[in-house]
Amino acid sequence: MNQSTSTFLGHPKGLFLLFGTEMWERFSYYGMRAILVLYLVATVQDGGFGWSNSEALALYGWFTMAVYLTPVLGGWIADNLLGQRKSIIFGGLLMAVGHFTLGTPQAWLGNSAEMAFYVGLTLLCCGNGLFKPNISTLVGDLYQEGDTRRDGAFTIFYMGINIGAFVAPLVIGYVGEKIDWQLGFIFAGVGMLISVAMQLALSNKYLGSIGIKPSAHGVNSGDEVSAKDRPLTSIERDRVKVILIMSVISIVFWVGYEQGGGLLNIYAKDFTDLNIMGWEMPASWLQAVSAFFVVTLAPVFASLWTKMGDNQPSSPKKFAFSLLLVGIGFLFMVAATMEQGGDLNVKVSVLYLIMTYLFLVLGELCISPIGLSLVSKLAPIKYLSLLMGVWFACSAIANKVAGVVGSFIGEGPEQINNAFSIFAGLTISGFIAGGLVFLMADKLVDWMHGAEDRAQVEHSELDQDPV
């Protein structure tokens, strides 16, 4: 059965099903993420584990690394065994069970509470490995190669991610911080079940046969030679090189960006004035700021890329912009720590964090949806989900590094000076990496062999020769 040919806002309706599926999955993940570190550092009397900042941030780094590393295996499983659609369903159910495991009251678990906590995180990682690379792969499968709508489509899809990420900290963050940590995790599990239900109910209608068959077995049942058995062409090998290079480059961006759930979350709790007319805002609510900016700015970027068409900057240049923007963003945190002057009792304006998040989001919109689109454009069919997993694996490395970097804030009177050093280092790294990517951009575009231009794609396909 073919996918629905009807469109909405110039895109296949299947895009908006995937939008909703991902929105609820991200609601569950970002809601859990917003309270995870705060839950770990909360005292036992307040229902937490009473860990130190460094311990919590180290665990956060390991967990988020695993979240982005498992998609490599999940992508291979989808390509070779299950197909994207089944992988999404199984992965979503595993994540739901993981959230509900985290949500089991400690009083019921007794001395096994910490073990149950680790089991819940493990289930989340495994389920995410099956879900995350494959939902993104399905978005790319909705479009023919060379379709200039693709970057705009991934930006729209990214709105779904961030609508969920915006609402999640407001709902789950409030429930977790103000009512009960475990109830917050249960809310996250409910969101995950809604995501799975949408996919089960509507995927046949709007996606047709897309993603049902493992891609390594061939696109069409009539293929004489499956994609799995065909050697890569020279053009495909060049394109794979671009994917790998850009994936590695993205690590610099994500090391800065992922401070949001860790170091910046701690900074919001300990060193930011959260008082609003006598009421103290939950620190986790600031986790919604980035998502708010994405939701409001993503349509602007999607429209911009669509209107520019073939005149838009190449994907490598968009990556370079993202790195420069993350450098600018952390300049605001450098200024915040300078205002504190090493005094732990000084709390800075929340505007510093808001401006940092704004520039991180501007960078995010130049790299994350563009990166997903890049993989879907360039990856050979038999390695499509696997290479999407590689993209996320580099995010895994970045998340672990981000946790290690954030943990250097330490404890006690040196925290402000340590924070200044971390933020300055992130600023400098962004500027240097952005400059290097600009210098590499033209060569990377050559290796893409016209994948971003329909006319060049058709010409390149005629010239391919197996190697």
C-alpha positions as CSV (number, residue, x, y, z in Angstrom):
1,M,0.0,0.0,0.0
2,N,1.4,3.4,-1.0
3,Q,1.5,6.4,1.3
4,S,-1.3,9.0,1.2
5,T,-0.7,11.5,-1.6
6,S,-2.7,14.2,0.1
7,T,-0.7,17.2,1.4
8,F,-1.0,19.8,4.2
9,L,0.9,23.0,4.1
10,G,2.7,21.7,1.0
11,H,4.0,18.5,2.7
12,P,2.7,14.9,2.8
13,K,0.2,14.4,5.7
14,G,2.4,11.6,6.9
15,L,4.9,14.2,8.0
16,F,2.4,15.5,10.5
17,L,1.6,12.1,11.9
18,L,5.4,11.7,12.5
19,F,5.3,15.2,14.0
20,G,2.7,14.1,16.6
21,T,4.4,10.8,17.3
22,E,7.7,12.5,18.0
23,M,6.0,15.3,20.0
24,W,4.6,13.0,22.6
25,E,7.8,10.9,22.8
26,R,9.8,14.1,23.4
27,F,7.2,15.2,26.0
28,S,8.1,12.0,27.9
29,Y,11.8,12.3,27.4
30,Y,12.3,16.0,28.1
31,G,9.9,15.9,31.0
32,M,12.0,13.1,32.6
33,R,15.2,14.9,31.7
34,A,14.0,18.2,33.3
35,I,13.7,16.6,36.7
36,L,16.4,13.9,36.6
37,V,19.3,15.9,37.9
38,L,17.1,17.8,40.4
39,Y,15.7,14.5,41.6
40,L,19.2,13.1,42.2
41,V,20.5,16.1,44.1
42,A,17.3,16.5,46.2
43,T,17.7,15.3,49.8
44,V,16.4,12.0,50.9
45,Q,13.9,13.9,53.1
46,D,12.6,15.6,50.0
47,G,12.2,12.3,48.2
48,G,15.5,12.4,46.2
49,F,18.7,10.4,46.4
50,G,20.8,13.2,48.0
51,W,23.7,13.0,45.5
52,S,26.3,15.7,45.1
53,N,26.2,18.0,42.0
54,S,29.2,16.2,40.5
55,E,27.7,12.8,41.1
56,A,24.4,13.8,39.5
57,L,26.0,15.4,36.5
58,A,28.3,12.4,35.9
59,L,25.3,10.1,35.9
60,Y,23.5,12.5,33.6
61,G,26.4,12.3,31.2
62,W,26.5,8.5,31.2
63,F,22.7,8.3,30.7
64,T,22.5,10.8,27.9
65,M,25.4,9.2,26.2
66,A,23.7,5.9,26.2
67,V,20.5,7.5,25.0
68,Y,22.3,8.7,21.8
69,L,24.5,5.6,21.5
70,T,21.9,2.9,21.4
71,P,20.4,4.3,18.1
72,V,23.4,2.8,16.3
73,L,22.2,-0.7,17.2
74,G,18.6,0.3,16.9
75,G,19.3,1.5,13.3
76,W,20.9,-1.7,12.4
77,I,18.0,-3.8,13.8
78,A,15.6,-1.7,11.8
79,D,17.6,-1.9,8.6
80,N,18.1,-5.7,8.8
81,L,15.4,-7.2,10.9
82,L,12.3,-5.3,12.0
83,G,11.9,-2.3,9.6
84,Q,11.4,1.2,10.9
85,R,7.8,1.0,11.8
86,K,8.0,-2.1,14.1
87,S,11.1,-0.7,15.7
88,I,9.3,2.5,16.6
89,I,6.5,0.6,18.3
90,F,8.7,-1.8,20.3
91,G,11.0,1.1,21.3
92,G,8.1,3.2,22.4
93,L,6.7,0.5,24.6
94,L,10.1,-0.2,26.2
95,M,10.4,3.5,27.0
96,A,7.0,3.6,28.6
97,V,7.9,0.7,30.9
98,G,11.1,2.6,31.7
99,H,9.3,5.7,32.8
100,F,6.8,3.7,34.9
101,T,9.7,1.9,36.5
102,L,11.2,5.3,37.5
103,G,7.7,6.3,38.7
104,T,7.4,3.4,41.2
105,P,7.2,4.9,44.7
106,Q,10.4,4.4,46.7
107,A,8.3,3.3,49.7
108,W,7.2,0.3,47.6
109,L,10.7,-0.6,46.7
110,G,12.6,-0.2,50.0
111,N,16.3,-1.0,49.6
112,S,15.7,-1.8,45.9
113,A,14.8,1.8,45.0
114,E,18.2,2.6,43.5
115,M,18.4,-0.7,41.5
116,A,14.9,0.0,40.1
117,F,16.1,3.5,39.1
118,Y,18.9,2.0,37.1
119,V,16.6,-0.6,35.5
120,G,14.3,2.2,34.4
121,L,17.1,4.2,32.8
122,T,18.3,1.1,31.0
123,L,14.9,0.5,29.5
124,L,14.7,4.1,28.4
125,C,18.1,3.8,26.7
126,C,17.1,0.5,24.9
127,G,13.7,1.8,23.8
128,N,15.2,5.1,22.6
129,G,17.7,3.1,20.5
130,L,14.9,1.6,18.5
131,F,12.7,4.7,18.3
132,K,14.9,7.7,17.7
133,P,16.8,6.9,14.5
134,N,13.8,5.3,12.8
135,I,11.3,8.0,13.3
136,S,13.7,10.4,11.7
137,T,14.4,8.0,8.8
138,L,10.7,7.9,8.0
139,V,10.6,11.6,7.6
140,G,13.3,11.5,5.0
141,D,11.5,8.6,3.2
142,L,8.5,10.8,2.5
143,Y,10.6,12.8,0.0
144,Q,12.3,12.0,-3.3
145,E,16.1,12.6,-3.5
146,G,16.7,16.2,-4.5
147,D,13.4,17.5,-3.1
148,T,14.1,21.0,-1.8
149,R,11.3,20.7,0.7
150,R,13.3,18.2,2.8
151,D,15.1,20.7,5.0
152,G,11.9,22.5,5.6
153,A,10.2,19.2,6.4
154,F,12.8,18.3,9.0
155,T,12.4,21.8,10.5
156,I,8.6,21.3,10.8
157,F,9.3,17.8,12.3
158,Y,11.6,19.5,14.7
159,M,8.8,21.8,15.8
160,G,7.0,18.6,17.0
161,I,10.0,17.6,19.0
162,N,10.1,21.0,20.7
163,I,6.3,21.5,21.3
164,G,6.7,18.3,23.4
165,A,9.9,19.6,25.0
166,F,8.3,23.0,25.8
167,V,5.2,21.6,27.5
168,A,7.0,18.8,29.3
169,P,9.1,20.8,31.8
170,L,6.1,23.0,32.6
171,V,3.9,20.0,33.4
172,I,6.3,17.3,34.5
173,G,8.7,19.8,36.1
174,Y,6.0,21.3,38.2
175,V,4.6,17.9,39.2
176,G,8.0,16.5,40.0
177,E,9.4,19.5,42.0
178,K,6.2,20.7,43.7
179,I,4.2,17.5,44.2
180,D,6.0,14.2,43.8
181,W,9.1,13.1,41.8
182,Q,7.6,9.7,41.0
183,L,4.4,11.1,39.8
184,G,6.4,13.3,37.4
185,F,8.0,10.1,35.9
186,I,4.5,8.5,35.6
187,F,3.3,11.5,33.6
188,A,6.2,11.0,31.3
189,G,5.2,7.3,30.8
190,V,1.6,8.4,29.8
191,G,3.0,10.7,27.2
192,M,5.0,7.8,25.7
193,L,1.9,5.6,25.5
194,I,0.1,8.3,23.6
195,S,2.9,8.4,21.1
196,V,2.7,4.7,20.5
197,A,-1.1,4.8,20.2
198,M,-0.9,7.5,17.4
199,Q,1.5,5.4,15.4
200,L,-0.5,2.2,15.7
201,A,-3.8,4.0,14.8
202,L,-2.7,6.1,11.9
203,S,0.5,4.9,10.3
204,N,-1.1,2.6,7.7
205,K,-3.4,5.4,6.5
206,Y,-0.7,8.1,6.1
207,L,2.5,6.2,5.7
208,G,1.4,3.3,3.6
209,S,4.2,0.8,3.1
210,I,7.0,3.2,4.1
211,G,9.2,1.7,6.8
212,I,7.5,-1.7,7.0
213,K,10.2,-3.7,5.2
214,P,13.8,-3.6,6.4
215,S,15.6,-1.3,4.0
216,A,18.6,-3.6,3.6
217,H,16.3,-6.2,1.9
218,G,15.5,-3.8,-1.0
219,V,13.1,-1.0,-1.5
220,N,10.7,-3.0,-3.7
221,S,9.8,-6.7,-3.4
222,G,10.7,-7.1,-7.1
223,D,14.3,-6.0,-6.8
224,E,16.5,-8.7,-8.5
225,V,19.4,-7.8,-6.2
226,S,18.7,-6.5,-2.8
227,A,20.3,-3.3,-1.6
228,K,22.1,-5.4,1.0
229,D,24.1,-7.2,-1.7
230,R,25.0,-4.2,-3.9
231,P,28.5,-2.6,-3.5
232,L,28.7,1.1,-2.7
233,T,29.4,3.4,-5.6
234,S,32.2,6.0,-5.5
235,I,29.6,8.7,-5.1
236,E,28.0,6.8,-2.2
237,R,31.3,6.5,-0.5
238,D,32.0,10.2,-0.8
239,R,28.6,10.9,0.7
240,V,29.2,8.6,3.6
241,K,32.5,10.5,4.3
242,V,30.5,13.7,4.5
243,I,28.0,12.1,7.0
244,L,30.9,10.9,9.2
245,I,32.8,14.2,9.1
246,M,29.7,16.3,9.8
247,S,28.6,13.9,12.6
248,V,32.0,14.3,14.3
249,I,31.9,18.1,13.9
250,S,28.5,18.2,15.6
251,I,30.0,17.0,18.8
252,V,31.4,20.5,19.5
253,F,27.9,22.0,19.2
254,W,26.2,19.4,21.4
255,V,28.8,19.6,24.2
256,G,27.7,23.2,24.6
257,Y,24.0,22.6,24.0
258,E,23.6,19.7,26.4
259,Q,24.8,21.8,29.3
260,G,21.1,22.8,29.3
261,G,19.9,19.7,31.2
262,G,22.9,19.6,33.4
263,L,25.2,22.5,34.3
264,L,22.8,25.2,33.3
265,N,20.0,23.4,35.2
266,I,22.2,23.5,38.3
267,Y,23.2,27.1,37.7
268,A,19.5,28.0,37.4
269,K,18.7,26.3,40.7
270,D,21.7,27.7,42.7
271,F,22.7,31.0,41.2
272,T,19.7,32.5,39.3
273,D,17.0,34.7,40.8
274,L,13.8,32.7,40.1
275,N,11.6,34.9,42.3
276,I,8.5,36.3,40.5
277,M,6.4,38.6,42.7
278,G,7.2,36.6,45.8
279,W,6.7,33.2,44.1
280,E,9.7,31.0,43.3
281,M,9.5,29.5,39.9
282,P,10.6,25.8,39.6
283,A,14.2,25.7,38.2
284,S,13.0,23.0,35.7
285,W,10.7,25.5,34.0
286,L,13.7,27.1,32.4
287,Q,14.2,23.8,30.5
288,A,11.1,24.9,28.5
289,V,12.7,28.1,27.2
290,S,14.8,26.5,24.5
291,A,11.7,24.6,23.3
292,F,9.6,27.7,23.2
293,F,12.2,29.4,21.0
294,V,12.3,26.4,18.7
295,V,8.6,26.3,18.3
296,T,8.4,30.0,17.6
297,L,11.5,30.2,15.3
298,A,11.3,26.9,13.5
299,P,8.5,28.1,11.2
300,V,10.6,31.1,10.3
301,F,13.6,28.8,9.4
302,A,11.4,26.3,7.6
303,S,9.8,29.1,5.5
304,L,13.2,30.7,4.9
305,W,14.8,27.5,3.6
306,T,11.8,26.8,1.4
307,K,11.7,30.3,-0.1
308,M,15.5,30.3,-0.7
309,G,15.3,26.9,-2.5
310,D,18.5,26.1,-4.3
311,N,19.9,29.5,-3.1
312,Q,20.0,28.6,0.6
313,P,23.4,28.0,2.3
314,S,24.8,24.5,1.9
315,S,24.4,22.2,4.9
316,P,28.1,22.5,5.9
317,K,27.7,26.3,6.0
318,K,24.6,26.0,8.2
319,F,26.7,23.8,10.5
320,A,29.3,26.5,10.7
321,F,26.7,29.1,11.6
322,S,25.5,26.8,14.4
323,L,28.9,26.6,16.0
324,L,29.4,30.3,15.9
325,L,26.0,30.9,17.5
326,V,26.8,28.5,20.4
327,G,29.9,30.5,21.0
328,I,27.9,33.7,21.2
329,G,25.4,32.1,23.5
330,F,27.9,31.2,26.1
331,L,29.2,34.8,26.2
332,F,26.1,35.7,28.2
333,M,27.0,33.0,30.8
334,V,30.6,34.4,30.9
335,A,29.0,37.8,31.7
336,A,26.8,36.3,34.3
337,T,29.6,34.7,36.2
338,M,31.6,37.9,36.0
339,E,28.7,39.8,37.6
340,Q,28.8,37.4,40.5
341,G,32.4,38.2,41.1
342,G,33.0,34.8,42.8
343,D,30.3,35.4,45.4
344,L,28.1,32.4,45.9
345,N,25.4,34.5,47.5
346,V,24.9,36.7,44.4
347,K,22.0,35.5,42.2
348,V,22.0,36.8,38.6
349,S,19.1,37.8,36.4
350,V,17.3,35.0,34.6
351,L,17.8,37.0,31.4
352,Y,21.3,35.7,31.1
353,L,20.1,32.1,30.8
354,I,17.3,33.1,28.5
355,M,19.6,34.9,26.1
356,T,22.0,31.9,26.2
357,Y,19.1,29.6,25.3
358,L,18.1,31.9,22.5
359,F,21.4,31.7,20.7
360,L,21.7,27.9,21.4
361,V,18.4,27.5,19.7
362,L,19.4,29.6,16.7
363,G,22.4,27.3,16.4
364,E,20.2,24.2,17.0
365,L,18.0,25.1,14.1
366,C,21.0,25.3,11.8
367,I,22.4,21.9,12.8
368,S,19.9,19.4,14.3
369,P,17.1,19.3,11.6
370,I,19.7,20.0,9.0
371,G,21.8,17.1,10.2
372,L,18.8,14.7,10.2
373,S,18.0,15.9,6.6
374,L,21.7,15.5,5.6
375,V,21.8,11.9,6.6
376,S,18.5,11.1,4.8
377,K,19.9,12.8,1.7
378,L,23.3,11.2,1.6
379,A,23.1,7.7,3.2
380,P,23.0,4.7,0.9
381,I,19.7,2.9,1.3
382,K,21.2,-0.2,3.0
383,Y,22.9,1.9,5.7
384,L,20.2,4.5,6.1
385,S,19.1,3.8,9.7
386,L,22.6,2.7,10.7
387,L,24.1,6.1,9.6
388,M,21.2,7.9,11.3
389,G,22.4,6.0,14.4
390,V,26.0,7.2,13.8
391,W,24.7,10.7,13.8
392,F,23.1,10.1,17.2
393,A,26.2,8.2,18.4
394,C,28.2,11.4,18.0
395,S,25.6,13.1,20.1
396,A,26.2,10.3,22.6
397,I,29.8,11.2,22.8
398,A,28.9,14.9,23.1
399,N,26.5,14.2,25.9
400,K,29.1,12.2,27.9
401,V,31.7,14.9,27.4
402,A,29.1,17.6,28.3
403,G,28.5,15.7,31.6
404,V,32.2,15.6,32.4
405,V,32.6,19.3,31.5
406,G,29.7,20.3,33.6
407,S,30.9,18.2,36.6
408,F,34.0,20.5,36.8
409,I,31.8,23.1,38.5
410,G,32.4,21.1,41.7
411,E,31.2,22.1,45.1
412,G,31.7,25.0,47.5
413,P,33.3,28.5,47.0
414,E,35.1,27.7,43.7
415,Q,31.9,27.0,41.8
416,I,31.6,30.5,40.3
417,N,35.2,30.6,39.1
418,N,34.9,27.0,37.7
419,A,31.7,28.0,35.9
420,F,33.4,31.0,34.3
421,S,36.2,28.7,33.0
422,I,33.7,26.2,31.6
423,F,31.6,28.9,29.8
424,A,34.7,30.7,28.4
425,G,36.0,27.4,27.1
426,L,32.7,26.6,25.4
427,T,32.7,30.1,23.8
428,I,36.2,29.7,22.4
429,S,35.5,26.2,21.1
430,G,32.4,27.3,19.2
431,F,34.2,30.1,17.4
432,I,37.2,28.0,16.5
433,A,35.1,25.0,15.2
434,G,32.8,27.3,13.3
435,G,35.7,28.9,11.5
436,L,37.2,25.6,10.5
437,V,33.9,24.3,9.1
438,F,33.6,27.4,6.9
439,L,37.0,26.6,5.5
440,M,36.0,23.0,4.8
441,A,32.5,23.7,3.4
442,D,33.3,23.8,-0.3
443,K,35.1,20.5,-0.3
444,L,32.3,18.8,1.7
445,V,29.8,20.1,-0.8
446,D,31.9,18.6,-3.7
447,W,31.7,15.2,-1.9
448,M,27.9,15.5,-1.6
449,H,27.8,15.2,-5.5
450,G,24.8,17.5,-5.8
451,A,22.6,15.8,-3.2
452,E,21.0,19.1,-2.4
453,D,20.1,20.0,-6.0
454,R,17.6,18.0,-8.0
455,A,19.3,18.6,-11.4
456,Q,22.7,17.6,-10.1
457,V,21.3,14.5,-8.4
458,E,19.9,13.2,-11.7
459,H,23.2,13.8,-13.4
460,S,25.2,12.2,-10.6
461,E,23.0,9.1,-10.7
462,L,23.9,8.5,-14.3
463,D,27.7,8.7,-13.5
464,Q,27.7,6.2,-10.6
465,D,30.0,3.2,-10.8
466,P,30.4,0.5,-8.2
467,V,33.7,0.2,-6.3
